[in-house]
């Protein structure tokens, strides 16, 4: 159970710091077909993920037009999601 704790805290913190859903503009999305199924794919996402990891930066810090900055959220003493409940 402890194996997933850090990942869960990270995801919860991300949601706590930016609770609103923001759409990616349609012109940044492609529809691709693979093995007979259609998928929506963000243009350049694979390269963006590599750049984000290599530079240790969030998409918003890289200047991605559709990325939104979030607020700081203190995870000290965090016990459950959402913290306000």
C-alpha contacts under 8 A as a table, 3 or more apart, distances in Angstrom:
res1	aa1	res2	aa2	distance
1	X	4	X	6.12
1	X	5	X	6.98
2	X	5	X	5.07
2	X	6	X	7.76
3	X	6	X	7.27
4	X	7	X	5.37
4	X	8	X	6.00
5	X	8	X	5.09
5	X	9	X	6.08
6	X	9	X	5.11
6	X	10	X	6.12
7	X	10	X	5.04
7	X	11	X	6.26
8	X	11	X	5.19
8	X	12	X	6.02
9	X	12	X	5.05
9	X	13	X	5.94
10	X	13	X	5.11
10	X	14	X	6.24
11	X	14	X	5.05
11	X	15	X	6.34
12	X	15	X	5.12
12	X	16	X	6.06
12	X	81	X	6.45
12	X	82	X	7.79
13	X	16	X	4.96
13	X	17	X	6.04
13	X	73	X	6.88
13	X	75	X	6.77
14	X	17	X	5.28
14	X	18	X	6.26
15	X	18	X	5.25
15	X	19	X	5.16
16	X	19	X	5.59
16	X	73	X	6.84
16	X	82	X	7.02
16	X	83	X	7.69
17	X	70	X	5.60
17	X	71	X	5.16
17	X	72	X	6.00
17	X	73	X	5.34
18	X	21	X	7.98
18	X	70	X	5.12
18	X	71	X	6.61
22	X	68	X	7.81
23	X	66	X	7.91
24	X	28	X	6.75
24	X	29	X	7.63
24	X	66	X	5.82
25	X	28	X	5.55
25	X	29	X	7.18
25	X	66	X	7.12
26	X	29	X	5.28
27	X	30	X	7.78
28	X	42	X	5.89
28	X	43	X	5.52
29	X	40	X	6.41
29	X	41	X	5.52
29	X	42	X	4.52
29	X	43	X	5.53
30	X	40	X	5.74
30	X	41	X	5.20
30	X	42	X	6.31
30	X	43	X	6.35
31	X	38	X	6.54
31	X	39	X	5.57
31	X	40	X	4.64
31	X	41	X	6.17
32	X	38	X	5.56
32	X	39	X	5.31
32	X	40	X	6.41
32	X	41	X	7.02
33	X	36	X	6.12
33	X	37	X	5.38
33	X	38	X	4.34
33	X	39	X	6.21
34	X	37	X	5.36
34	X	38	X	6.42
34	X	39	X	7.65
41	X	45	X	7.76
42	X	45	X	5.47
44	X	47	X	5.51
44	X	48	X	6.09
45	X	48	X	4.86
45	X	49	X	6.03
46	X	49	X	5.21
46	X	50	X	6.44
47	X	50	X	5.13
47	X	51	X	6.19
48	X	51	X	5.05
48	X	52	X	5.97
48	X	59	X	7.69
49	X	52	X	5.02
49	X	53	X	6.17
50	X	53	X	5.19
50	X	54	X	5.96
51	X	54	X	5.03
51	X	55	X	5.90
52	X	55	X	5.41
52	X	56	X	5.57
52	X	57	X	5.03
52	X	58	X	6.00
52	X	59	X	6.56
52	X	62	X	7.46
53	X	56	X	4.93
53	X	57	X	6.80
57	X	61	X	5.78
57	X	62	X	6.54
58	X	61	X	5.09
58	X	62	X	6.43
59	X	62	X	5.04
59	X	63	X	6.58
59	X	64	X	5.62
59	X	67	X	5.80
60	X	63	X	5.24
60	X	64	X	5.66
60	X	65	X	7.76
60	X	67	X	4.84
60	X	68	X	5.63
60	X	69	X	5.60
61	X	64	X	7.61
61	X	69	X	7.88
63	X	67	X	7.56
64	X	67	X	5.41
75	X	78	X	5.07
78	X	83	X	6.99
79	X	83	X	7.29
80	X	83	X	5.68
81	X	84	X	7.84
81	X	85	X	7.61
82	X	85	X	5.85
